Amino acid sequence: MNVIALCIFIIIIIAVIALGIYLMPPIIAPAIFKKGRILRRQHKFLKEAARLLNFKLLKGGNYVIPVNGEEVILSAGNFTEGVIEYLKFEVSIGGSAAGPFHIAIKSLFDGTAGMERIVSGDADFDDTLIVMAKRPGAMLSLLSCRAREDMIRLARKSYRCDMTETGIRVVNDELYFASAENIADTVLLMLSVRRALTREGDARTRLIANMKSETRTGVKINTIRALVSDFPDDEEIEAVLNDALKDRSVQVQIEAARHLGTAGAEFLARMLEDVKSLDDEGAIEIVKILNDNKYDKGIPGLLNLFFRTVNMDLLKEILRAFESFGNDSLSDLLVSRLAKDEYELRVAIIKALGRCGRVSAVEALGRLASSIDPFVRRAAQKSISMIQSRLGNVEEGWLSIAEASDKGGALSIADKAQKGSLSINEDNPAAVGNKNGQESK
């Protein structure tokens, strides 16, 4: 009985195996041979692209491309990710004038340690690719207008795309590469990008050349910054900056003037006379530069702007410049604005009076030295003290802030005060008078 059962079991096993062999070709064969068909089709298109581009097939699936007397290696290979078959190309570089760098599609970038992020100033490029390098100025010098355009095109044609000092790698699915023309177009773009990344000359020469051919404002500004940072006190770069003062972009003009010292400040002061050509952001930058250079000859232009603008940030920046200049010709103007301007500007005006105010400003400041607002009160007290310290032996009397142990916020008469000295008393803090407490005329 056992023998009969064993025989039946063996017969069933043989029947199942036979049925599997019979059914395998229509069910399993397509999956087994699909990759082989893809590889053969891609090999065919690669050969057609090689004929179009005049490069030769080597052993191991590599190609040699003649480029300006140099033989560039193009590697081609396949890999599978999920159910999709991909074709990968790599063009060798073998080093770059920018040193180590990494450029990759922004959405797929996973970081590179020890390198600095490079922002070109071209919004389209910066939104598509991330650039990392150890030498920012040298890397920026390789990102010419044409190079950025080719890199964007290559990235948008690719599933993956990254570039380093050793080579350019592009990955795409087999459907895209199912034509010799698409393969040829991708390889030509890779070679064009390779030429940009192996561009001859030093970084300084390339950056200067880029300034002459560049069209995008942001890139020009970043190029100016790279030139000034990497090559300070260079006469040729100073000439480039002077040329940039004639640029069509006001932002480029401002950036160039920023690095030209007094000459740049003088240029910007003249620019303030034509307020209509400036937006508020540009005007704020100009005021900051005039302030940094302590260029008080720009006061007429700043006053012109001060009376025309309603932008609070710009008004505050102008007042900071006035405070920095410390020019007492501004005293009467600032005092007149104390009563007119909104609270938001009052503290800034008071601070400016500390550096610009004459003795005549103390009466208005004295009224604010007992304000219920602690910020206004402290600013006014400090400005009065600064005026006294700055002017010293004023003809009509000296001013000083009372010691902390005296009546809070009181303004007292300094020793040996002359006729006309000013004081604030506790009983009537708003009253500003002479030594006898009588109101000054």
LINDAPE-V339511 format. One record per pair of residues at least 24 apart in sequence whose ideal C-beta (glycine too) atoms are under 7 Angstrom apart, sorted by the first residue. I is the first residue (numbers start at 1). J is the second residue. D is the distance in Angstrom with one decimal. If there is no record, write none. Layout:
I,J,D
I,J,D
This chain:
35,85,6.6
38,85,5.2
38,174,5.3
39,78,6.3
41,178,6.8
42,87,5.8
42,174,6.3
42,177,6.2
45,177,6.6
45,178,6.7
45,179,6.2
45,180,4.8
45,183,5.6
46,76,6.0
46,183,6.4
48,180,3.4
49,180,4.5
49,183,4.0
49,184,4.4
49,187,6.7
52,180,6.2
52,184,4.8
53,184,5.5
53,187,6.2
65,191,6.9
67,191,6.3
74,187,6.5
84,173,5.5
85,174,4.6
86,159,6.7
86,171,5.3
86,172,6.6
86,173,5.7
86,174,6.8
87,172,6.2
87,174,5.8
87,177,4.6
88,169,6.8
88,171,4.8
89,170,4.9
89,186,6.6
89,187,6.7
89,190,6.7
90,167,5.2
90,168,6.9
90,169,4.8
91,167,5.9
91,168,4.8
91,190,4.6
91,191,6.6
91,194,5.5
92,167,4.9
93,165,6.1
93,166,5.8
93,167,5.1
93,168,6.8
93,194,6.0
93,197,6.2
93,198,6.3
94,166,7.0
95,165,5.7
96,165,4.4
96,197,5.3
96,198,6.2
97,138,6.2
97,199,7.0
98,133,5.7
98,135,5.6
98,138,4.2
98,139,4.3
98,142,5.5
99,134,5.2
99,135,5.0
99,138,6.7
99,165,6.9
100,134,5.1
100,165,5.6
101,131,7.0
101,132,6.4
101,133,4.0
101,139,5.5
101,164,6.5
101,165,5.9
102,132,4.7
102,162,6.8
102,164,5.4
103,129,5.6
103,131,5.0
103,151,6.9
103,162,6.5
103,163,4.2
104,129,6.8
104,130,5.9
104,161,7.0
104,162,4.0
105,129,6.3
105,155,5.2
105,160,6.8
105,161,5.5
106,130,5.0
108,160,6.1
119,222,6.7
120,148,6.5
120,219,5.6
120,222,6.5
121,216,6.3
121,218,2.9
121,219,4.0
121,221,6.0
121,222,4.2
122,148,5.5
122,216,5.1
122,218,6.3
122,219,5.3
123,218,6.8
124,152,6.4
125,152,5.9
128,152,5.2
128,155,5.4
129,155,5.8
136,226,6.9
137,203,5.4
137,207,6.9
137,226,4.1
137,229,6.7
137,230,4.2
138,203,4.2
140,222,6.5
140,223,6.7
140,226,5.2
141,203,4.4
141,206,3.7
141,207,4.7
141,210,6.6
142,196,6.0
142,197,5.7
142,199,5.8
142,206,6.9
144,196,6.4
144,210,5.5
144,213,7.0
145,213,6.3
145,214,5.9
145,215,6.3
146,196,7.0
147,193,6.7
147,196,3.4
150,189,5.6
150,192,4.7
150,193,5.1
150,196,6.9
151,193,5.7
153,189,5.9
154,189,4.6
154,190,6.6
154,193,6.1
157,186,6.2
163,193,6.8
163,197,6.8
168,193,5.9
168,194,6.0
203,230,6.8
204,231,5.3
208,240,5.8
211,240,5.8
217,249,4.4
217,251,5.5
217,252,5.9
220,247,7.0
220,252,4.9
221,251,6.3
221,252,6.1
221,255,4.7
224,255,5.1
224,256,6.0
224,259,7.0
228,259,4.8
250,277,6.4
250,278,6.6
250,282,5.5
251,282,6.5
254,282,6.0
254,285,5.3
254,286,6.2
257,289,6.7
258,289,5.2
261,293,6.7
262,293,6.3
262,295,6.8
265,289,6.3
265,290,5.5
265,293,4.2
265,295,3.8
265,298,6.6
269,295,6.5
269,297,6.3
269,298,3.6
269,301,4.9
272,298,6.8
272,301,3.2
272,302,6.7
272,304,6.4
272,305,5.6
273,301,5.5
273,304,6.5
275,304,6.7
275,305,6.0
275,308,5.6
280,311,4.6
280,314,5.4
283,314,5.6
284,313,6.2
284,314,5.4
284,317,5.2
287,317,4.5
287,318,5.6
287,321,5.4
288,317,6.4
290,321,5.9
291,320,6.3
291,321,4.1
291,324,5.1
294,324,6.6
294,325,6.8
296,325,4.1
296,327,5.3
299,325,6.8
299,327,6.4
312,344,5.9
315,345,5.9
316,345,6.8
316,348,5.2
319,345,6.9
319,348,4.1
319,349,6.2
319,352,5.0
322,352,4.5
322,356,6.1
323,351,5.4
323,352,4.1
323,355,5.0
326,355,3.9
326,356,5.9
327,356,5.9
328,356,5.5
328,358,5.3
330,356,4.5
331,356,5.4
331,357,5.0
331,358,4.4
331,360,6.8
331,361,5.2
335,361,5.1
335,364,5.0
338,364,5.4
346,376,6.0
347,375,5.6
347,376,6.2
347,379,4.9
350,376,6.9
350,379,4.3
350,380,5.4
350,383,5.2
351,379,5.8
351,383,6.6
353,383,5.0
354,382,6.2
354,383,3.4
354,386,3.8
354,387,6.7
355,386,6.8
357,383,6.5
357,387,5.0
359,387,6.9
359,391,6.5
359,394,5.3
359,396,6.5
361,387,6.7
362,387,6.1
362,399,5.9
362,422,5.7
363,432,5.0
366,411,5.8
366,422,6.5
366,424,5.5
366,432,4.3
367,430,5.4
367,432,7.0
369,409,5.8
369,411,6.2
369,424,6.3
370,409,5.1
370,424,6.6
370,429,3.5
370,430,6.6
377,409,6.3
381,409,6.3
384,411,6.4
396,420,3.8
397,421,3.3
397,422,6.7
